[in-house]
Amino acid sequence: MFAPNPSTTSASQPGSPDIQQLVGLLGNLMPLLLRFQSQGFQSQGFQSQGLEQPFQGAPGNALMPNPALDHRAAENLIGDMTAGSLRALSAYLEANAGRHAALESCVPIVTQAAQRFAARDYGEAFNLIWLAYRVIETIRAADQQIPPLRSGSTPVDQTSSSVH
């Protein structure tokens, strides 16, 4: 059966246009988040309620815009989200494809997603993951005996995740 290892990627490969677009979108969120952090929390009465402001213990320049750091952080976030999804799909298929033959059709999709992830093509990996989720839900709609992706019977190994 299929068991991708999303943590075995090559850091030297350039990002695809899809990852660049995702990084750009996340980068565009930074000024908005900074504005909320500096203005929104004070106007919402956090201090008057005795609540601490978020990131209070962070170094003074931790929230200052830095395109290179923002890009690296966004790429790590997208990579971690994609890796987590691949682990969840792999665990789900390991636990259920043997008992429900229809789920076997998802194995090549998830395998291809893992290959795209390993190539750091996060945009295409994400598209394939979405397709796998969609196919699983379509199969489940026809056969109610197939468990949902988020059921307690398919634990995801949380100890294998890494902090970048």
C-alpha positions, 0 to 999 in steps of 0.5 A: 500500500502507499505510504508517502514520506512528505518530510523527504523533500529537497530544499534546493529546488525552486518553487513553482508558479503555484507556490509563488502565487500562494506565497504572494497571497500569504504575503499580502495578508501580513500587512493586514495582520500587522494592522489588526495586531497594532490597532484592532486589539487595542480598540477591542478592549483587550487591555481594558479586560486585563487580557494580554496582547498576542505575541507580547513575548516575541522579539521587537522586530518579529512582526516587522515585514520582511519579504524573505522571511515572509516567503520562507514562513509561507512556504513552510506553512504550505509545506506543513499543511500539504504534508499533514494532508498527505499523511492523513490521506495515506493513513486513511487509505492504509486503514480503509482501501483493503476493506473498500475496493472503491477507495483503491482508485484514490491511491494513484492520486495520492501517490502523484500528490506525494511525488509533486510534494517531493518536487516542491510543487505544492500547488499541484500537490494541493490540487491532487489532494483536493481531488483525492478528498473529492473522490473519497466523498463521491465514493462515500456518497454512494456507499455509506459504509465507508468511514469519513476521512476524519473518523477516529478509526484512522489516527494520524501519527502526530509524532512524525511532524516536524517544526521548521 
